[in-house]
Amino acid sequence: MSARDTDWDGVRLHVVTGKGGTGKTTVAAALALALAVGGRKVLLVEVEGRQGIAQLFDTPPLPYGERRVAVAADGGDVYALAIDTEEALIEYLEMFYNLKRAGKALSKLGVVDFVTTIAPGLRDVILTGKASEAVRRKNKDGSYVYDAVVMDAPPTGRITQFLNVNTEVAGLAKVGPIRNHADVVMSVIRSPQSAVHFVTLLEEMPVQEALDGIHHLGESGIPIGAVIVNMERSPVLPKGDLDAAAAGTLDLDQITHGIKAAGLEHDADRITAVLAREAADHARRTALEAREKARLADLDGPRYELPLLGDGMDLAGLYDLAQSLRNQGAA
């Protein structure tokens, strides 16, 4: 495996969050692929139970177990794990209380759902604990099983509460296995081995949620990673034409002339009007994206930009996004 300088040397847990609809699962998957390049082994963890990873990699729904879902360039492997809260809680009870049979009985009685509903902090400890265990897991020779772990985390509005599990379990347990486990989880999350990346679109609400999330997470002392701008559109008109389109001063006669030259004389006036409206919409969208990008400019840390894929998202597009992240120093 060849050495490569990146923005995240030493980081082994990459937590990816973002407002719903920003494509955080897609970005997490692309980041996992990027990190796996060159013979590395990466685990991609899903905690929301949506099976979004399986859909992205065009595989059957993931079981509660680590399964290889993709091969990266130069022989790297991406494994995936969709954490099932119920199975994880039973595993947790067996690990810390030797209660596997009791856990299965509780599951049949519906007590598992009851416990994780009245004590959501315990649920978060279980979910983050699985990821932190994968980060710490080693082979018999002392090497790490995974070179990196990427977590597709809950949305931005809940990320600080989700990761700050020590605070969440304070009312549940002052001492004992639950508290000790939370302390171990936090020792990973707060360490330089971890980074929380925020995915956003260049729109007002996603950018504001990212800015708020970065502020709140910074106050908690959890390491902040990059801002990843997803689905960025490139302007299709020169700046002068964009300004004219926004001001409603495009040369419509010139547009009409071009349409007629293309052999569309019959409906040239209607097509000109439609194109002028679309140009104005594009100019407004471009100006909005420029304003939102300016709001992100003063943030510390790296910012990566991923393009809107014209052909939609498929597996080939996922590899393209992974390469883009590598080109920008993310992996």
Secondary structure, 3 states (H helix, E strand, C coil): CCCCCCCCCCCCEEEEEECCCCCHHHHHHHHHHHHHCCCCEEEEEECCCCCHHHHHCCCCCCCCCCEEEEECHHHCEEEEEECCHHHHHHHHHHHHHCCHHHHHHHHHHCHHHHHHHHCHHHHHHHHHHHHHHHHHCECCCCCECCCEEEEECCCHHHHHHHHCHHHHHCCCCCCCHHHHHHHHHHHHHCCCCEEEEEEECCCHHHHHHHHHHHHHHHHHCCCEEEEEEEEECCCCCCHHHHHHHHHCCCCHHHHHHHHHHCCCHHHHHHHHHHHHHHHHHHHHHHHHHHHHHHHHCCCCCCEEEEECCCCCCCHHHHHHHHHHHHHCCCC
